[in-house]
Amino acid sequence: MRKIAGKRALVTGAASGIGRAIALRLAGEGARLFLVDIDRTSLAAVVEDARRLGVEAEGRVCDVADRNQITRVTQEAIERWAGVDILVNNVGVSYRGLTHEMPPEEVDRLLAINLHSHLQFTRELLPTLLLRQQAHILNVCSVLGLVGMPRVSVYCATKFALKGYSESLRAEYGRLGLGVTTLCPGFVETNLFKNAHTATPKQHVKPPPGYMCTTADRVARAAISGIKRNRDVVLVEWFARALHLWKRFSPFTMDAALRWGWRRRVRRGVKHGYKLSSDQPETIREWARAQAAQLESERNAA
């Protein structure tokens, strides 16, 4: 899709961060915008910013964890514009913590927002996308959709799934003129870390150091370039590229570094008194023994 001017774009998670930056970049290219987010106030501000750039823009408040609300929004987009030319699946949330401490409702929350919403928006808008001579889907993923990291297992699972979904869509419909791009940034200066849920309120998600991070605007520039060039995967900034290349060419050393590096961090934390006790191997084993005993008790009671 070389030309974006005049195209109709639906962007989810458009009120802040990467979604906001992509929306305004699309507006700068002359696209008409249908913006979706749960934050009414911030969404209205982005809509006004886009209109000041001289394009038509509308906003719809939507909780993407609710399938009925997604259907309502997609139907409005189809009725208003007879569909869209560009779909940006950007909305996402995070959870930070050990897998065994993660409540089931948090698992459901991440799956609903980070994966199921993307699949539903795509499925419901796919007929209109396929009727366009040129259309594009941009799925905002993460380098954690290419490389698994500790304490973000379900987040990684949603991103790995989204990466595979994007590859399949591209293979199925590329011959019909539908482009699909997976955007994989590294760490970005957004509210994702600040708003990340944890096992307990006392836990604090410390953002990565600044030299590892990039800005949402840089990610948006790369995203627009990826759409225009119909790129399969777009890796943004050196840290994401370095992790990807490391895993690709030396998976054994990455595996060892992740396992033993995490173990070293836990030991250093104990020495300096800042690491939570739940990170300790014996604490995890105690939890496993307690769970096993509970299951055995339930089986005996049955």
Backbone as a ProteinNet text record, in pm:
[ID]
protein_1_A
[PRIMARY]
MRKIAGKRALVTGAASGIGRAIALRLAGEGARLFLVDIDRTSLAAVVEDARRLGVEAEGRVCDVADRNQITRVTQEAIERWAGVDILVNNVGVSYRGLTHEMPPEEVDRLLAINLHSHLQFTRELLPTLLLRQQAHILNVCSVLGLVGMPRVSVYCATKFALKGYSESLRAEYGRLGLGVTTLCPGFVETNLFKNAHTATPKQHVKPPPGYMCTTADRVARAAISGIKRNRDVVLVEWFARALHLWKRFSPFTMDAALRWGWRRRVRRGVKHGYKLSSDQPETIREWARAQAAQLESERNAA
[TERTIARY]
84.9	0	88.7	117.8	208.2	143	12.2	-57.4	-158.3	-146.3	-236.8	-342.6	-316.4	-410.1	-547.4	-651	-787.4	-832.6	-740.5	-776.5	-848.7	-931.8	-1006.5	-937.5	-899.8	-821.7	-892.5	-902.2	-952.7	-835	-817.8	-705.1	-759.5	-721.8	-762.9	-654.7	-695.9	-600.1	-538.8	-622.9	-571.9	-555.2	-591.6	-592.6	-456	-361.1	-230.1	-123.1	1.6	113.6	129	159.2	183.3	59.2	-57.9	-181	-205.6	-184.7	-202	-101.8	23.7	127.5	98.2	52.4	18.9	-100.3	-200.7	-318.7	-280.8	-196.9	-158.3	-67.1	16.2	97.3	7.9	-94	-188.3	-262.1	-298.4	-363.8	-271.4	-144.6	-47.6	-31.8	-60.5	-54.6	-184.7	-286.3	-412.9	-519.2	-502.2	-602	-719.8	-836.5	-955.6	-956.6	-987.9	-964.5	-1093.1	-1098	-1202.1	-1127.4	-1125	-1038.3	-1117.2	-1056.4	-1124.4	-1039.2	-1101.3	-1030.7	-1133.3	-1091	-1178.8	-1174	-1069.1	-1049	-1115.4	-1234.8	-1314.4	-1244.3	-1188.5	-1128.6	-1006.6	-914.7	-793.8	-826.3	-926.3	-966.6	-1018.4	-1099.2	-1151.6	-1039	-935.2	-821.3	-747.6	-730.8	-662.4	-745.7	-876.3	-964	-948.2	-944.6	-927.1	-790	-686.4	-552.2	-550.1	-618.7	-622.7	-698.7	-808.1	-886.3	-807.5	-724.5	-641.8	-541.1	-513.9	-425.2	-500.2	-629.8	-706.6	-773.7	-793	-856.6	-984.6	-1069.1	-1190.7	-1153.1	-1202.7	-1170.2	-1290	-1314	-1420.7	-1365.2	-1425.2	-1383.3	-1499.1	-1470.2	-1570.9	-1512.8	-1586.1	-1543.8	-1581.4	-1485.7	-1509.7	-1419.7	-1478.9	-1402.8	-1381	-1260.9	-1235.6	-1237.5	-1249.1	-1267.4	-1411.3	-1499	-1640.5	-1666.5	-1695.2	-1715.3	-1831.5	-1937	-2052.4	-2016.6	-1930.5	-1889.7	-1804.4	-1720.3	-1640.3	-1732	-1831.1	-1924.9	-1997.9	-2037.9	-2105.1	-2015.4	-1888	-1795.2	-1768.8	-1745.8	-1718.1	-1839.5	-1958.9	-2079.2	-2094.3	-2059.9	-2066.1	-1966.3	-1846.6	-1746.1	-1792.1	-1854.3	-1902.5	-2017.4	-2109.1	-2222.6	-2177.8	-2080.2	-2035.5	-1953.8	-1862.8	-1767.6	-1770.2	-1867.3	-1870.9	-1744.3	-1691.1	-1571.1	-1447.8	-1332.8	-1206.4	-1102.8	-999.9	-887.3	-767.9	-756.7	-644	-698.5	-658.3	-693.1	-565.5	-560.4	-445.3	-489.8	-453	-480.9	-368.6	-391	-284.5	-310.1	-435	-467.5	-396.5	-347.1	-276.6	-253.9	-245.7	-216.3	-109.6	-55.6	52.7	27.4	96.4	97.9	240.5	287.6	424.9	423.6	481.3	487.7	511.7	544.1	567.2	438.3	450.6	333.4	246	306.8	226	150.4	187.9	116.6	6.6	-2.8	-95	-238	-330.4	-469.5	-533.1	-623.7	-689	-758.7	-815.3	-884	-787	-660.7	-560.8	-523.2	-517.8	-492.1	-602.6	-727.2	-840.5	-835.9	-797.3	-791.9	-690	-570.2	-467.8	-507.7	-564.2	-605.8	-715.7	-810.3	-922.4	-876	-790.2	-750.7	-638.7	-535.7	-416.1	-431.4	-525.2	-535.2	-675.9	-774.2	-908.7	-967.4	-939.2	-992.6	-933.8	-804.8	-740.6	-803.7	-826.3	-886.6	-1028.5	-1104.3	-1242.7	-1251.1	-1172.3	-1172	-1136.1	-1035.5	-993.5	-1103.9	-1162.2	-1265.7	-1386	-1429	-1549.9	-1526.2	-1402.2	-1371.9	-1308.2	-1275.9	-1206.4	-1284.2	-1416.5	-1487.4	-1469.3	-1476.6	-1460.2	-1315.6	-1220.5	-1079.7	-1048.8	-1107.9	-1079.6	-1144.5	-1244.6	-1309.2	-1234.3	-1134.4	-1053.3	-943.9	-908.6	-797.4	-666.3	-654.9	-539.2	-588.9	-552.6	-589.7	-475.3	-477.3	-365.5	-410.8	-352.6	-370.1	-234.6	-228.7	-107.9	-137.7	-71.8	-85.8	33.1	4.7	111.5	143.8	259.5	304	412.1	524.1	633.4	750.4	868.7	981.9	957.6	869.4	834.3	737.4	705.1	638.2	737.2	865.1	973.2	1066.3	1075.5	1166.3	1090.5	1085.3	1017.9	1106.2	1045.4	1117	1047.9	1122.3	1060	967.4	868.1	772.6	669.8	670.2	569.5	518.9	497.2	469.9	342.1	233	106.9	110.2	172.9	192	267.7	376.6	452.6	365.6	284	197.9	103.6	45.7	-45.7	28.4	150.4	226.1	279.4	323.7	364.5	245.8	127.9	8.7	-26.2	-15.6	-46.8	50.5	176	275.7	239.5	204.6	166.2	39.2	-55.5	-181	-154.1	-65.8	-31.6	32.9	123.5	189.3	87.4	-8.1	-109.2	-198.8	-241.7	-324.3	-251.6	-125	-45.7	-35.9	-16.4	-6.1	-140.1	-249.1	-381	-431.8	-411	-479	-386.2	-256.2	-163.6	-187.7	-225.7	-249.2	-373.9	-457.2	-578.3	-558.6	-433.9	-404.5	-411.8	-429.4	-433.3	-294.4	-236.9	-107.7	-125.1	-31.6	-33.9	106.9	118.6	247.9	241.1	344.7	358.1	462.2	421.5	511	565.5	698.6	762.3	861.7	812.9	906.3	967.3	1076.6	1132.2	1062.8	1139.2	1080.9	1049.7	930.1	883	840.7	866.7	831.4	681.6	602.9	457.7	413.9	282.2	227.9	212.8	265.2	246.5	304.9	424.2	485.5	413.1	379.1	311.5	177.1	104.6	-29.7	-32	84.7	89	36.5	-46.3	-94	14.6	10.9	105.3	28.6	99.8	34.5	-18.4	53.7	11.2	32.8	-47.2	-30.4	107	176.7	306.9	415.3	390.9	490.4	489.2	606.7	620.7	697.9	643.4	709.3	804.4	930.8	1031.9	1055.7	1042.9	1066.2	1212.3	1240.2	1378.8	1456.1	1587.7	1667.5	1645.2	1664.2	1633.7	1707	1831.1	1907.2	1848.9	1762.5	1698.6	1566	1517.8	1383.2	1385.2	1273	1250	1119.8	1083.5	961.9	848.8	726.5	610.6	611.8	661.7	664	758.9	872.4	964.2	900	828.8	758.5	653.4	582.4	479.2	538.7	653.1	718.8	753	806.2	839.6	714	604.9	479.3	426.6	426.2	376.9	463.5	594.5	684.8	654.9	627.4	595.3	468	367.5	242.4	267	338.8	362.8	442.5	536.2	622.8	572.4	459.3	402.3	505.6	570.6	669.9	601.8	663.8	613.4	628.1	751.1	781	862.7	828.2	904.3	957.7	1088.9	1154.8	1199.5	1169.2	1197.2	1306.8	1412.7	1524.5	1619.6	1738.8	1851.4	1826.3	1758.5	1743.3	1657.4	1549.5	1463.7	1539	1613.9	1689.9	1796.9	1862.5	1968.4	1913.2	1799.6	1739.1	1698	1638.6	1593.6	1711.3	1817.8	1935	2003.1	2008.7	2070.2	1996.8	1864.2	1788.2	1800.3	1802.8	1806.3	1937.4	2048.8	2178.9	2246.5	2199.8	2259.6	2154.9	2055.3	1946.9	1994.4	2100.2	2149.4	2202.2	2281.7	2337.3	2228.1	2126	2015.7	1940.1	1915	1845	1922.2	2052.2	2135	2136.5	2146.8	2151.2	2021.6	1909	1781	1764	1799.7	1781.4	1878.5	2005.9	2106.5	2117.3	2086.4	2085.7	1976.6	1858.9	1750.2	1786.1	1848.4	1888.7	1987.4	2079.4	2178	2110.2	2012.3	1941.4	1868.9	1808.2	1738.1	1835.6	1951	2049.9	2102.4	2128.5	2175.4	2068.9	1942.4	1834.9	1827.7	1846.5	1846.1	1959.5	2076.3	2192.7	2167.5	2101.1	2080.3	1943	1862.5	1737.2	1625.7	1624.1	1517.9	1429.1	1460.4	1380.8	1271.2	1153.1	1044.4	1075.4	1028.8	1058	996.4	889.4	823.3	912.4	1021.5	1115	1207.5	1212.5	1309	1264.9	1359.3	1323.3	1247.7	1290	1223.7	1080.5	1059.7	923.9	833.9	887.9	810.5	780.8	879.1	856.5	751.8	755.1	654.1	514.7	503.5	374.9	330.6	423.4	390.2	345.7	415.3	376.4	237.5	209.1	77.5	-33.3	-6.9	-106	-128.6	-19.1	-30.7	-109.6	-83.7	-156.2	-304.8	-335.6	-475.2	-547	-481	-540.9	-563	-466.6	-479.8	-596.2	-609.8	-720.6	-854.6	-863.1	-987.8	-1022.1	-919.9	-944.4	-994.6	-934.3	-976.4	-1118.5	-1151.6	-1285.9	-1391.5	-1351.1	-1445.3	-1468.5
-118.4	0	123.7	173	287	417.5	427.3	552.4	531.2	611	600.3	710	819.8	932.1	885.9	923.1	888.4	752.4	670.5	538.6	551.4	452.1	449	352.4	402.2	321.8	311.6	190.5	167.2	129.4	201.5	180	151.1	37.8	6.7	52.1	78.4	127.9	259	347.5	467.9	587.9	575.2	693.1	730.2	639	668.4	579.5	610.8	525.3	503.1	378.6	344	367.4	332.9	350.8	495.7	585.9	728.8	775.7	733	775.7	726.3	601.5	548.6	623.7	650.6	722.4	859.6	931.7	1065.5	1059.1	955.4	937.4	907.7	824.8	796.9	924.1	1004.6	1132.1	1222.2	1223.1	1302.1	1256.6	1128.4	1074.7	1098.6	1151.4	1180.6	1074.5	979.7	874.8	926.4	871.2	897.8	796.9	843	760.4	723.6	598.5	547	489.9	564.9	532.9	469.2	368.4	289.1	282.6	307.1	293.3	293.3	248.1	246.2	378.1	457.1	583.9	697.3	734.7	832.3	967.8	1017.3	1150.6	1158.4	1062.5	1062.8	1037	953.5	925.4	1051.9	1128.6	1252.8	1349.7	1352.4	1440.9	1399.7	1268.8	1220.8	1251.4	1234.4	1266.6	1413.2	1501.7	1644.2	1672.1	1605.6	1622.6	1580.7	1470.8	1423	1520.7	1572.5	1667.7	1794.5	1833.5	1952.6	1930.7	1803.5	1772.1	1770.6	1799.8	1816.3	1691.3	1589.9	1467.2	1441.2	1358	1315.6	1211.8	1230	1136.9	1120.7	997.4	966	874.4	881.2	795.6	714.1	591.8	505.9	444	459.8	398.1	250.7	165.2	20.7	-53.1	-142.3	-235.8	-360.4	-378.9	-488.3	-625.4	-629.2	-757.5	-806.7	-721.2	-753.4	-776.1	-898.7	-932.5	-853.9	-830.9	-758.4	-614.6	-552.8	-415.8	-409.5	-510.4	-514.1	-523.8	-611.8	-627.2	-496.3	-426	-297	-198.9	-192.1	-97.7	-133.1	-260	-298.6	-274.4	-298.4	-271.7	-122.8	-39.2	105.4	148.4	89.5	123.8	82.6	-34	-82	5.1	41.2	125	266.5	317.3	456.2	470.1	374.6	387.4	269.3	181.4	59	-23.5	-20.4	-98	-11.4	-75.9	-4	-58	21.6	-19.3	-64.1	-7.3	-38.4	-71.5	-185.3	-224.2	-230.9	-153.1	-155.2	-216.6	-341.3	-409.6	-376.2	-277.3	-229.1	-253.5	-257.6	-259.3	-375.1	-347.6	-451.5	-410.5	-510.5	-488.4	-588.2	-568.2	-654	-702.2	-808.3	-860.8	-902.2	-864.8	-895.9	-979.7	-1097.8	-1182.3	-1327.2	-1406.3	-1548.4	-1617.1	-1715.1	-1779.4	-1844	-1906.9	-1977.5	-1882.7	-1754.5	-1655.6	-1583.9	-1609.4	-1534.4	-1584.8	-1499.9	-1542.1	-1579.7	-1677.1	-1717.8	-1601.9	-1508.2	-1396.3	-1305.6	-1300.2	-1222.1	-1291.5	-1424.1	-1499.7	-1470.2	-1478.5	-1452	-1309	-1215	-1073.9	-1053.4	-1108.9	-1092	-1159.2	-1279.1	-1348.5	-1270.8	-1216.8	-1144.6	-1017.8	-940.1	-810.1	-822.8	-900	-906.4	-997.7	-1092.5	-1189.7	-1197.3	-1231.6	-1254.7	-1130.7	-1012.4	-890.2	-869	-897.5	-883.3	-978.8	-1101.8	-1200.1	-1159.7	-1106.1	-1069.8	-948.3	-844.9	-729.2	-773.2	-859.4	-906.5	-986.4	-1079.5	-1165.6	-1084.5	-987	-912.8	-809.1	-763.5	-665.5	-728.6	-856.7	-923	-917.4	-939.1	-932.1	-798.2	-687.9	-556.6	-532.9	-583.9	-569	-642.9	-761.3	-841.9	-785.2	-699.7	-638.5	-515.9	-471	-357.4	-405.6	-321.2	-356.9	-359.1	-268.9	-266.7	-244.6	-334.7	-321.6	-375.7	-339.7	-381.2	-401.3	-502.5	-527.3	-511.4	-425.7	-410.1	-465.3	-572.7	-630	-587.2	-507.7	-459.1	-568.6	-627	-738.7	-688	-754.8	-718.7	-809.9	-767.6	-859.1	-980.5	-966.4	-1080.3	-1175.2	-1147.4	-1244.4	-1326.4	-1295.2	-1368.5	-1434.9	-1376.1	-1424.4	-1429.7	-1545.9	-1558.6	-1510.8	-1442.6	-1390.3	-1434.7	-1440.7	-1478.6	-1370.3	-1412.5	-1326.2	-1260.9	-1295	-1242.3	-1355.5	-1472.8	-1591.7	-1579.4	-1535.3	-1527.9	-1412.5	-1302.1	-1191.8	-1242.6	-1316.1	-1373.2	-1467.9	-1547.7	-1642.5	-1570.4	-1459	-1384.7	-1325.4	-1279.9	-1217.7	-1322.1	-1437.5	-1545.4	-1589	-1600.9	-1641	-1537.9	-1410.4	-1304.5	-1305.4	-1334.7	-1343.8	-1456.8	-1573.6	-1685.4	-1657.8	-1593.1	-1556.4	-1463.5	-1367.7	-1273.3	-1344.4	-1436.5	-1511.5	-1590.8	-1653.2	-1732.4	-1644.3	-1529.9	-1437.9	-1392.1	-1360.7	-1312.5	-1420	-1544.8	-1654.2	-1682.3	-1671.2	-1702.5	-1596.7	-1469.5	-1363.8	-1267.5	-1290	-1200.7	-1193.8	-1305.5	-1308.4	-1229.3	-1194.9	-1117.3	-968.4	-929.2	-787.9	-739.9	-832.8	-794.2	-809.4	-697.9	-702.6	-721	-790.3	-811.6	-789.8	-702.3	-671.3	-693.7	-756.9	-773.2	-674.5	-585.6	-483.9	-533.8	-546.3	-601.9	-502.4	-406.8	-315.7	-380.9	-322.1	-363.4	-286.9	-236.7	-158.3	-16.8	29.9	160	245.2	373.5	466.7	496.4	403.5	419.7	384.4	379.2	345.8	195.9	113.2	-31	-83.9	-37.5	-84.3	-26.4	101.3	167.2	102.1	61.9	6.6	-144.8	-208.8	-355	-405.5	-508	-571.2	-662.6	-685.6	-775.4	-864.4	-962.3	-1056.8	-988.1	-889.2	-815.2	-666.3	-581.4	-436.4	-385.8	-459.9	-415.3	-427.5	-515	-533.2	-413.6	-373.5	-257.9	-300.2	-267	-300.6	-187.3	-215.3	-114.9	-110.6	5.8	14	-10	-54.1	-76.1	55.5	48.3	171.3	241.3	371.7	452.5	411.7	363.5	329.8	209.2	131	16.5	53.7	174	211.8	299.7	298.9	390.7	465.3	555.3	633.8	577.9	610.1	565.7	624.4	745.3	808.2	735.3	689.9	612.6	481.3	418.7	294.9	322.6	433.7	468.2	493.3	559.7	582.6	449.7	357.3	225.3	151.5	169.3	103.1	152.2	282.5	338.2	291.1	288.5	237.7	91.7	12.5	-128.5	-148.1	-64.2	-72.1	-38.2	69.6	112.7	9.4	-56.2	-152.5	-296	-313.8	-446.7	-542	-495.7	-578.1	-687.7	-803.1	-914.5	-883.1	-856.8	-826.6	-698.3	-611.1	-488	-488.6	-499.9	-490.4	-346.6	-291.9	-150.6	-136.2	-70	-32	-149.1	-111.9	-204.8	-317.8	-290.1	-393.7	-508.8	-475.6	-579.6	-659.9	-591.9	-662.1	-751.6	-701.1	-779	-906.6	-896.6	-1015.5	-1115.9	-1065	-1153.2	-1226.2	-1153.5	-1215.1	-1312.9	-1277.8	-1367.4	-1500.9	-1495.9	-1620.9	-1698.1	-1625.4	-1690.9	-1764.5	-1702.5	-1759.7	-1832.7	-1810.6	-1881.4	-1909.6	-1990.8	-2015.8	-2081.9	-2164.1	-2232.2	-2132.2	-2035.4	-1938.3	-1847.5	-1815.6	-1735.3	-1812.6	-1939.4	-2022.3	-2027.8	-2048.6	-2055	-1921.2	-1813.2	-1680.4	-1648.3	-1684.3	-1656.3	-1737.3	-1865.7	-1950.7	-1914.8	-1906.3	-1882.8	-1735.6	-1648.6	-1506.3	-1472	-1533.5	-1509.4	-1564.3	-1679.8	-1738.1	-1646.5	-1586.7	-1496.4	-1370.7	-1319.3	-1200.7	-1228.2	-1344.4	-1379.3	-1385.8	-1449.1	-1459.8	-1322.7	-1237	-1101.9	-1024.2	-1047.1	-978.6	-1017.9	-1145.8	-1191.7	-1125.8	-1119.5	-1060.4	-914.6	-841.4	-698.5	-667.4	-771.8	-754.6	-685.5	-693	-623.3	-716.9	-847.1	-937	-1002.6	-1019.4	-1082.8	-1229.1	-1279.8	-1418	-1517.7	-1477.4	-1569.4	-1610	-1537.4	-1572.3	-1686.2	-1721.6	-1820.6	-1961.4	-2045.4	-2181.1	-2258.9	-2248.5	-2325.1	-2277.1	-2146.4	-2093	-2147.2	-2154.7	-2207.9	-2355.7	-2429.8	-2572.5	-2591.3	-2506.8	-2515.3	-2492.1	-2395.7	-2371	-2494	-2554.5	-2672.5	-2787.7	-2807.6	-2915.2	-2890	-2764.6	-2731.6	-2756.6	-2720.1	-2743.1	-2891.7	-2968.7	-3113.4	-3176.5	-3131.4	-3184.5	-3150.7	-3030.6	-2990.5	-3075.2	-3099.9	-3183.6	-3326	-3377.9	-3512.5	-3519.3	-3414.7	-3409.9	-3405.4	-3328.7	-3319.8	-3452.4	-3523.4	-3654.6	-3754.5	-3751.6	-3844.2	-3814.3	-3684.4	-3645.8	-3688.2	-3688	-3727.7	-3878.1
0	0	0	-118.5	-129.5	-85.5	-108.3	-80.1	31.9	138.4	252.5	250.4	182.9	177.5	129.4	203.2	166.9	215	263.9	314.3	448.1	478.2	604	699.1	816	910.1	1044.4	1095.8	1231.3	1319.2	1428.8	1520.1	1658.8	1716.7	1853.6	1951.5	2074.1	2173.3	2131.1	2075.1	2008	2099.9	2227.1	2314.1	2369.2	2364.8	2424.1	2362.3	2395.3	2358.3	2209.4	2173	2033	1948.1	2000.9	1924.7	1888.2	1984.2	1957.5	1852.2	1866.2	1772.2	1631	1617.9	1485.6	1426.7	1509.9	1461.9	1406.2	1477.6	1431.5	1309.2	1301.2	1180	1059.4	1079.1	970.5	929.5	1029.2	998.8	917.8	954.4	879.9	736.2	711.7	575.3	499	568.8	501.9	515.9	608.7	628	709.9	684.7	765.9	880.5	1000.5	1119.1	1192.7	1233.6	1322.4	1442.4	1552.1	1665.4	1779	1841.1	1943.7	2069	2184.4	2311.8	2424.7	2541	2658.2	2734.4	2713	2783.8	2705.1	2747	2672.6	2660.1	2770.9	2771	2680.1	2696	2613.4	2467.2	2442.9	2304.8	2237.1	2308.6	2251.8	2217.3	2300.7	2274.1	2147.3	2126.2	2005.5	1881.3	1892.5	1779.6	1740.1	1838.3	1809.6	1748.4	1799.6	1742.6	1595.8	1565	1426.4	1336.9	1387.1	1307.2	1278.3	1372.9	1350	1237.7	1206.9	1095.4	962.3	968	845.1	792.7	877.8	831.1	909.6	853.1	921.7	1027.3	1149	1257.2	1349.3	1389.7	1483.9	1592.1	1710.2	1819.8	1873.3	1915.2	1976.5	2103.4	2212.9	2338.7	2334.9	2368.5	2359.8	2457.1	2535.2	2618	2534	2484.9	2390.5	2456.9	2589.6	2657.1	2643.7	2593	2574.6	2425.7	2388.3	2247.3	2185.4	2263.2	2209.9	2174.9	2256	2226.4	2099.9	2079.2	1955.9	1834	1841.9	1730.8	1702.2	1807.8	1788.7	1714.3	1754.3	1692.5	1546.3	1517.6	1378.5	1289.3	1342.1	1263.3	1234.6	1333.9	1311.9	1204.6	1207.6	1106.8	967.3	957.3	827.4	777.3	867.7	828.1	792.1	866.7	846	718.4	696.5	586.4	489.1	505.4	423.8	442.2	564.2	594.2	606	616	632.1	533.9	511.6	427.1	510.6	631	719.5	857.6	910.1	1047.2	1128.9	1236	1326.8	1458.7	1481.1	1607.5	1705.2	1787.8	1875.6	2023.6	2064.9	2207.4	2278.5	2398.9	2474	2618.2	2705.5	2847.2	2889.4	3008.6	3054.7	3197.1	3231.7	3368.5	3399	3514.8	3553.4	3680	3673.3	3791.6	3754.4	3854.6	3832.3	3789.5	3701.8	3644	3750.2	3850.5	3950.2	4042.1	4042.9	4123.8	4045.7	3918.2	3833	3849.4	3892.2	3909.5	3775.7	3775.1	3650.1	3578.7	3656.5	3592.4	3516.9	3561.2	3488.2	3357.8	3360.8	3237.7	3136.1	3182.5	3093.4	3039.7	3126.2	3085.7	2974.1	2990.3	2887.8	2757.6	2765.6	2644.1	2571.7	2648.2	2587	2516.7	2583.4	2528.9	2426.1	2458.3	2373.4	2253	2259.6	2150.4	2091.9	2176.3	2123.9	2058	2114	2052.2	1913	1897.3	1766.6	1665.4	1709.6	1620.3	1581.5	1678	1647.7	1556.3	1582.8	1492.3	1350.5	1339.5	1207.1	1140.1	1213.3	1155.2	1107.2	1186.4	1151.6	1041.8	1027.6	922.8	799.2	806.9	696.1	564.3	563.5	434.6	363.9	439.3	375.6	333.5	410.4	373.6	243.6	227.4	108.7	-17.3	-0.7	-116.7	-166.9	-91.9	-135	-231	-325.5	-413.6	-335.6	-239.6	-150.7	-8.7	80.6	221.3	305.5	432.9	517.3	661.1	724.3	867.5	934.1	1034.2	1115.4	1253.7	1290.1	1423.3	1508.4	1611.2	1698.8	1799.1	1781.1	1862.9	1958.9	1965	2055.2	2023.9	2063.2	2053.1	2141.8	2241.7	2326.6	2256.5	2132.4	2047.4	1967.1	1984.6	1918.1	2018.3	2137.6	2242.2	2373.9	2436.8	2565.6	2679.5	2776.2	2891.6	3020.3	3132	3258.9	3311.8	3390.9	3460.2	3368.4	3241.7	3148.6	3058.2	3115.2	3034.5	2952.1	3013.4	2939.3	2839.4	2876.3	2781.5	2658.8	2681.7	2569.6	2487.7	2555.7	2485	2389.6	2434.4	2346.5	2227.3	2249.5	2141	2042.7	2092.7	2003	1916.5	1978.6	1903.7	1797	1831.5	1735.3	1618.3	1646.3	1539.1	1442.8	1495.8	1410.6	1332.2	1396.8	1330.6	1212.4	1232.2	1125.9	1007.6	1035.5	928.1	847	916.1	846.1	760.2	814.9	736.5	610.9	627	513.6	405.7	447.3	351	282.6	357.4	302.5	204.4	236.7	163.1	89.9	97	28.3	-121	-181.9	-326.8	-366.5	-266.1	-292.8	-267.7	-239.1	-219.4	-76	18.4	159.8	219.8	261.9	328.5	478.2	539.7	684.9	738.4	835.7	896.4	1046.7	1100	1244.5	1294	1381.5	1437	1569.8	1578	1697.4	1757	1834.3	1901.5	2023.9	2070.4	2198.6	2309.3	2404.8	2513.3	2463.9	2496.1	2447.9	2567.3	2557.4	2665.1	2660.6	2716.2	2725.3	2867.1	2887.9	3019.8	3041.7	2949.9	2962.5	3092.5	3129.3	3253.6	3374.6	3366.7	3478.3	3508.3	3404.1	3421.1	3432.4	3429.1	3435.4	3569.2	3564.4	3686.7	3742.4	3873.9	3940.2	4036.9	4094.5	4184.7	4309.9	4360.3	4478.8	4455	4519.4	4501	4542.6	4629.6	4677.6	4571	4474.2	4369.3	4274.2	4232.6	4143.9	4020.2	3903.5	3777.6	3741.9	3753	3722.1	3571.4	3509.5	3364.6	3331.1	3208.8	3166.7	3164.8	3169.7	3160.2	3026.9	3026.7	2909.4	2783.4	2796.8	2676.5	2603.4	2671.5	2607.5	2541.3	2566.5	2523.5	2398.9	2331.6	2221.1	2247.3	2159.3	2177.2	2091.7	2132.3	2055.8	1915	1900.5	1768.4	1673.4	1724	1638.8	1596.4	1688.2	1654.5	1547.2	1561	1463.1	1325	1319.7	1190.1	1123.4	1202.7	1148.1	1103.6	1177.8	1142.6	1008.2	987.1	860.6	744.5	765.2	661.3	630.9	735.3	715.8	636.3	662	586.1	439.2	414.5	276	197.4	264.3	195.1	207.9	275.8	298.3	358.1	462.8	530.8	611.7	617.3	697.5	846.6	889	1029.4	1034.4	1127.2	1147.9	1290.7	1302.9	1433.4	1453.8	1571.1	1595.8	1700.8	1663.6	1750.2	1778.4	1825.2	1833.4	1932.3	2043.2	2144.9	2093.2	2023.7	1966.9	1861.5	1776.4	1672.4	1734	1839.1	1903.3	1965.3	2034.8	2094.7	1988.2	1880.4	1773.1	1708.5	1679.7	1617.3	1712.2	1839.4	1937.9	1940.4	1948.5	1952.8	1821.6	1711.4	1581.2	1557	1595.3	1562	1677.7	1800	1912.9	2019.9	1986.7	2082.5	2211.2	2202.2	2322.4	2424.3	2377.6	2472.1	2528.6	2448.4	2501.8	2608.7	2582.6	2680.7	2811.9	2801.3	2921.9	2995	2919.2	2981.1	3053.8	2995	3059.1	3186.9	3181.2	3299.8	3410.8	3378.1	3481.3	3517.5	3422.2	3454.4	3553.7	3537.5	3632.2	3770.4	3772.3	3900.5	3972.6	3896.5	3956.5	4010.9	3938.3	3984.9	4115.7	4126.7	4250.5	4366.8	4346	4453.1	4494	4396.1	4428	4504.3	4468.6	4537.9	4683.8	4711.7	4850.5	4927.6	4866.5	4932.7	4969.6	4878.2	4900.6	4960.7	4981	5052	4977.2	4842.8	4771.3	4690.7	4687.7	4605.7	4688.3	4628.9	4700	4725.7	4840.2	4877.6	4781.6	4709.7	4617.8	4501.9	4478.5	4371.6	4410.8	4537.7	4583.3	4545.3	4501.1	4459.9	4566.7	4692.5	4797.9	4819.6	4805.9	4819.2	4708.7	4588	4475.8	4497.4	4547.2	4573.9	4683.1	4785.2	4890.8	4834.1	4744.5	4680.2	4601.4	4525.9	4446	4535.1	4648.2	4740.1	4798.3	4830.9	4886.4	4784.5	4658.6	4554.4	4531	4530.5	4511.6	4625.4	4748.2	4863.9	4855.4	4809.1	4795.8	4691.7	4578.3	4474.5	4523.6	4598.3	4653.4	4750.6	4832.6	4927.7	4856.5	4748.2	4672.3	4606	4555.9	4494.8	4598.2	4716.7	4822.2	4868.4	4874.1	4917.6	4816	4688.5	4583.9	4584
[MASK]
++++++++++++++++++++++++++++++++++++++++++++++++++++++++++++++++++++++++++++++++++++++++++++++++++++++++++++++++++++++++++++++++++++++++++++++++++++++++++++++++++++++++++++++++++++++++++++++++++++++++++++++++++++++++++++++++++++++++++++++++++++++++++++++++++++++++++++++++++++++++++++++++++++++++++++++

